[in-house]
Amino acid sequence: MKKILLLLASLFPIVATAELPVDGYYRIQNVATERYLVLNDNVINSEIDMSSSKVDVSNLKSWLGFDKVKSNPGSIFYIQKVGSKYNLIAQGLSIYELSGGKKYLDIVDNGDGTYRFEMTTSYGSGRLYDSANKGEVGNAVTKKGSGTVKHGYWKLLPVNTEDNYIGLQPTVEATDGWYGTLYASYPFKLASDNVEVYYVDGVCEGQFRLKLITDDVKPAATPLVFKSNSNDPAQNKVTPVFTETTAPVDNVMSGTYFASYEDKNHYAFIEYNSSKMRVLGVDATKNLVLTTAKESDLAGGKYIPMNTCWLNVPSWLSGVFKRVDRDAYTSIRSIETSTQKSAVKGTFTLAGVPVDENKALSPGIYIKDGKKVVIP
């Protein structure tokens, strides 16, 4: 009897260690398919009712292999406890928003290090599964279909700087290092010493300049340019943090979370326009430039890639823009005052987007009739 009691007592600590997730950043991996969830678009075709066969959660794709997600911000989910339930947040969108502002998720512990995502409505309860198809790409569904029970079991893998890191993937090699752009919904700190983060705060005829972000925490939802001495994301690690940040008001770049162009019910993309847009690249001598995109630079040959940035060329500028040192950037002539005989009339953002002059302007920097105007 004593041995039995000792055995039972020894089990209690094991049971007690089964815990629901704490608030933080995670990747979510399916047990049956081993694919990782990625938020692929923000199109809401129906409010979430996980007990309904009509619900559309195919915003959530699933990708096989860590190499496919190691530098993909869409694979990073912030899990937030709200009362006894949870919200999942990624790419500027949350489960709560997908439900029309009505429902949070239940995360149910299976007791073996895996979890179920469930939602209870007046129609009953439903569960999130990975699709039963084999292969490198799947998508979330709310019915098991031909899958197994384990298609509805998920691992919650905390983001770290070791085996479940998020790293930056450069796209161009310049004379002084590797560069890329990033547009992510989370603020972050640098976990690798060889990375610097900038934004573009000035553009004029044939030139642009970068401004180094010296703050420890790099801002969320901000078009960024990063530099590294390596093109390997494992050498360019960052650590997402959950804190409020403010995007610089003098940033002239734009960014997108999504490049979803294959599913007509989930179109979420920015189509590239060569006459109005420039992307990061290098010239013939490997100087960093903002230039016309090649087909190979674009998703599907036509769209700005997900979680990257571009420049909307101001209407009074054209051509390729070469990066110059801040000290060499002696002119904001195309921003502060037009060099044209007749300045473009009207009020614009620094990215060249027209502003309604009949409405009060938010604080920031604008171009009015060819001259820079600062609204405090």
N, C-alpha and C positions, 0 to 999 in steps of 0.2 A: 504493500500500500504506500509505504514511504517513497519507494522508487517511482510509483505512478505519480504521486504528488510532486515530486521533484521534476519529473518529466513535464508535467502540466505547467509547473512554474517556469520552467525553462522556455516554454513556448510563448509566454506572455510578452517578453521583450520583443520577440520577433513580430508578433501581431501589432505591438505598439509602434513599431517602426514604419508600418504602412501609413504613409501620409499623402495627403493631397498636395498639389504643387503650391509653392509660395509664389508671390508676385515676382515676375522676372521674365527675361528673354529666353525663348526655347526654340529648338527645331522640333518638328512633330513627324515621327516616322512610323509608318504602318508596320504591324507585326507580320502580317501575311505576305505582303509584297516587298517590304523593306524600302518602299519609296517614301520620299520626303514631301510633305505638303508645301506648296508654293501658292501665294495669292497672285493670280495671273491678271486679274482685271477688277474693276470696281463697278461693273454693270449690275444693277439690281433689277431682275426681271420678275421677281415675285418675292413677297415677304416670306421669310423662313417659317415653314411649318413642317418640322421634320417627320411628322406622321403622315404627310400627304405625298402621294406619288407624283404630284405635279411640281413639287418644290425644285428649284434650280440652284444648286450649290456648285455648279461647274466653274465658278470663279476660282475654286480651289483645284489646282492641278497637282499631280503627284509625279515626282521625278526620281529615277533610280540612280543611285551613286552619289557619294559625297562630293565628287569632283563637279557635279552638276549644280550644287547648291553652295559650295564653299565661299563663293563671292557674290551670291545672289541675295540682296536684301529682302526679296519677296519670300524667302524661306525663314525669315526671322519673325516670330510671333511673340508679342508681349501678352502674357497671361496675367490677368488682373482679377483678384477676388472681389466680388461685389456681394456682400452679405454671405449667403451660403452658396452662391452661384459664381460663375466666372464669365469674363469677357475675353475674347481673343481679338487682338489688335495687330494689324500689319498693313503696310503700304497706305497708311492714312485712312483705313477702313476697319470697322469692327463688326463682330457678330451682332452686337446690339443694334448697330445701324442697319445691317442687312435684314434684321427682323422688323424693321420699321419702328425702332425705338420701343419695342415691347418685351423682348425676351433675352435672357442670358442663358448660358449653358450650364448644365450639370456635368461635372467631371467626376466620374465614378472610378474608384480604385479597384482594380481586379485582384489586388493582393499579391501580384507577382512582378511588380515593377511596370505594369502596363495599365492603360486607362481606357475608359469609354467616354465619348462625348455624346451627351443626350440632351434633349429638350422636351419639356412637357408643355402641352397646350390643352385647350379645351377638347381637342379631338383625340387626345391620347399622348403617348410619348414616342419619340423616334430616336434614331441613332445615326451617327456619321460613320460611313464606311469608305474604304478605298474601293475603286472599281475592280471587278474580278479579272479584267484582262491581264494577260502577261505582257511584259515588255518594259521599256524604259519610261513610258509616259502613261499616266492614268488620270483619273479625276475623281473628286469626292462625289459620293452619292448618299442618299438617305434610305436606300433599300438594299438589303444584302444581295438580292438577285441570285446569281449562280455562285457567289462567293461563299466563304466559310465564316463562322463566327469570328475568327481572328482577323477577318477583313475589317471588323469594327473595333479592333484593339490597336492602341497607339502607344508608342513610347514618347515620353516628354524628355527631351535631351537639353539640359541647360547649356546655353552658349558659354563657351570658355575660350581660353587662348591656347588650348592644347589639341584635343582631338575633335572638338566641335566648334572650331573658330569661324569667324567671318573675316575674310581677307579682301583687300582691294585688288582688282585686276586691271593693270594698266593696258592701254591700247596702242600707244605710240612710243617709239624710242627717239628721243632728241639727243642733242650733243651732250647735255648735262644730266641725263637720266631718263627714267621711264615716267610717262604721264598718263592720266586717265581722268574721266569725269565721274561724278557720283551725285545721285539725287536719292536720298534715303529718308524715310519717315521718322527715323530715330536719331537722337543726338548720340555722339560717341566720343570716346577718348582713344588716343593712339596707344596701341599695345606694342608696336614695333618702332624702334628708335630711328629707323631710316626713312620714315614717311613724313612729309610736310603737306599741309592742306591750305589751299588758297581759294580765293574767288576773284572773278574779273570785275574790277571796279572802274575801268576806263577803256573806252574804245574811240579811236578817231581814224581818219583816213590812213589805211595801211598799217595801223598799229593797235595793239591792245596791251594792257598791263595787268599784272596779278598782284593781289594783296594777301600777304601771309596772315592766316588766322592764328594768333598767339594764345588765345584762350585754351585752357585745358580741355574743355568740352566743345566739340565742334557742333554747330547748330543743325537741328533737324529741318527737313523740308527746304533745303537750301541748295541751289546749284553750286557744286564745288569742283575744283580742279585739284588733283593730288599728284604729288611727285614722289618717286622712290628710286632706289638704286637697283631694284629687282622687279622682274615681271612675274614673279611667283607670289600668288596670294598668301602662301604660308609665311612669307617674309614681310607681308604688308598687313598685319593683323590690326583690327580695331576692336574696341569693347563698347557695345551699345550700353547706354545708361538711360535711366528714366528720370529726366529733369526738364524743366521748362527752359527753352532757349529762344533767342530772338534772332531772326534772320537779318543780315545786314541790309539796310535800305538802299545802299549804293551798288548792289549786285546787278549787273546788266545781263546775266545769263538766264536761261529758262531751263526747266527740267521736267521729266516725266517719270512716273512710276511704272507705266505699262506700255507694252507693245503687243497687244492681243489683236491679231488680224486674221486668224484662221476660222474662228467660229463667228458666224454672222450675228448670233444672238449675244455675243460678248465682245463686240468691237470696242476696243479702248486703245487708241494709238494716236500718235502725232505723225502725220504724213510729211515727209521731207519735201521742201520747196527750195530748189537750188538758187532761185533768184532772191530769196528772202532769208535764208538760213545758212549758218556756218557751223562746222563741227571741229573738234580738236584734231589736229594733224601735224605733219612736219613738211617743210619744203624740201627742195632738192639737196640742200646742204644741212638738213636735219635741224633747222631752226623750228621752234614751236610756233605753230600758226593756228588761226581759226580760218578754215578753208572750206571749199566746196566738197561735199561728201562723195566718196566713191560708192558704187553699189555694194561693195564688200563691207563698207562701214555701217550699213543699214540692216535692220531686221527685215527679212524677206526682200531685201534689195530696195525697199521703199520707205521704211519707217524708222524713226529715231529709236534705238534700242532701249529696252526697259532700264529704268534707274540710271539714265545718263542725261547729259545736258547739251544744249546748243545755244547759239547766239541768234536772236532775231535781229537782222541787220537793220539799223535805223534807216529811214527812208532817204536820208541825205548822204548815205555812205554806200560803197560798193567794193568789190574785189576781195582780196585776201588780206588778213590782218596778222601781222607778225608781232610776236611777244617782244617787248623791249623792257629794259630795266626801268624801275620807277624813276631813277635820276635822269634817264635819257628821255623819259616821257615828258617832254617840255611843253606839250600842247594838248589841251583838250579843245582844240580849235573847232572841231566839228560838234562839240558838245556845248562849250561855253559861248561861242559866237560863231555863226555860220560864215564860211569863207565864200559862199556863193554870193553873186551880185544881188540876188533877191532871196532872203532867208525863207525857209519853209514856214508858212504861217500856221499857227495853231499850237496846242499844248500836247506834249507827248511824254511818255515814260522814257527812261534811258534806253529801253529796248526798242523804242520807236513805235510803241502802241499809242494811238490817239486817246486823249482823255477828254471827257465831257466837261467843257469849261463852265457849264451852267450849274455844276455841282461842286460842293466844297471839296478841295483836294486834301487827301490824307497826307500826313507828314512824310517828307521824302524829297527826292531830287527830280526835277522835271526840266524839259526843254520847252520854252515858250518863245515862239517866233525866232528860233535859232539861238536863243540864249539860255544858259543854265539858270534855273530858279530853285531855290531851296525853301521848302515849306517846313518850318520848325514844328 
